[in-house]
Amino acid sequence: MPTFMAKAATYERHWYIIDAAGKPLGRTAALAASILRGKHRPDFTPHVDCGDFVIIVNAKDAILTGGKLGKKVYYHHSGWVGGLKETRYDRLMATRPEFAMELAVKGMLPHNTLGAKAFQRVHIYAGPEHKHAAQKPVPYEGGNN
């Protein structure tokens, strides 16, 4: 029996909602990355972009376990001498919780063109409202979250 290989052109994508309220940021990001890659489907093909769309709501209510809220630091560099900037996650979660979730999801996707295309399909919102009702998203029930 030949091995089935999915084709991106004939793939039907679904929309899923993940509620991050009260759940660890990393576990929510890992679940979202798995859906974005398409690993939750039985016809997953590693070299084909066969993932679905993900909407993450309540990103401001995601939690960081263990003391990471005060110890974990986000670094970025401006490119200039002495341009290293750092932001602790307690401030990042208070001011830009969507960005903190984006960093987590992006880090869990492959660092190639497939990961870049998958990252375009994630939509993250700090609160419970989103603007994708026309796509008829359904809450994701699989996974350990």
N, C-alpha and C positions, 0 to 999 in steps of 0.2 A: 504494500500500500504506500503510495507516495506521501511525502510530508506536505502538509498544508502550509502555504505561504500567503499571508494577507497582502492585499494590494491597497495602498493608500488612496487611490482614486475611487475605489468602490466601497470605502469604509464609511459607515454611518456613525457619526459621533453623537453622544448623549450629553446632557447637562446634569451635573450633580451639585448639591449643596452640602457643605460641611460646616457644622456649627462648632466653633472653637471655644465657646464659653465653658470655663471650668476645666478645660483639657490642657495637657502639656503642649507647649508650642511645637516642640520637636516631633511629637507623635502625630499631631495634626498635619505638620508639614510633610512627614514621611508618607502618610496616607494620601495626601494630595499629590505628591510626586509619583506615587504608584499608579494612581488613576490617570494622571497626565501622560504617563508612559504607556498605559494600556495593560498593565500587568494583572489587572483584576479580570480580564477577559480570557476565555478559554482559547481564543485564536490569536494570542499575543505572539508577535514576531519581533525579535529584538532590533532588526535593522530597518523596520518600517515604522513610520509615524502613525501609530494606531491608537492613540490615547483619546480621552474624552475631555470635555470642558469641566472646570471646577470653579465653584463660587465658594469662597470662605467668608463667612459672616461672623460677627462678634470677635474680631481679632484683638480688640482692646481687652477682652475678658480672658484671653489665653493666659495660662500660668507658666512660670518657670520654676522648676523644682530645685531642691537642694540649695542654695544660696546664690544661684546663678543671677538672680535679679540684681544683686549688688556687686557681684564679682565679674560677671561676663562683660566684655568690652568689645565694642565695634570699632575697628580701626579703618581709616581711609586716608589716602595721601593725595595731596593736591598736585604733585609732580614737581614742586619747587623745593629748594633746600629748606629744611625745617618745616615742611608742610604736612607732617603727620598729625592727623586729628584723631581724637578718641572720644567715644561716647559710651557711657555705661548703659546697660540695658534697662535699668529702672527709669532713666530719663527717656530712653528710646521708646519704651513701651508707653510712657505717659504722653509723649508728644507725637510719635509716628508709629503706631502699632502695626499699620499695614506694611510699612517698610521692614519691620522686624520679621514679619511673617514671610515677606518676599525673599529676604535674605536666606531664611531657613529652607524655603521650597527650592530656590535656585541652587543652593548648595547640595541638595539631594538629587538633582537631575544630572544627567550626563553632561559633561563639559564639551559639547560638540554641537553640530548643527541640529541634531535631533532634539537635544535638550533646549536649545534656543527656540525652536518651533513649539515645543511643548510648553515652555514658560509663557508664551504669548496667549495660551488658552486658560490661564489662571486669572481670576478676578477676586480681589481681596477688599473687604469692607470692614471698617472698625465697628460699625453698629449692626443691628439686625436687618436693616433695609438694604436692598440691592435693586438694580435697574434692569434685571434680566427676566422679568416675569413673562415676556413674550416668548422666550425660549422654552418655557414650561419645565424648569429644573425640578428634579426630585431629590429628596434627602438621601444621602448615601447610607445604606444600611449594612454593607459588608465591612470587613476590617475590624480591628480591635479597639477602635475609638468608640 
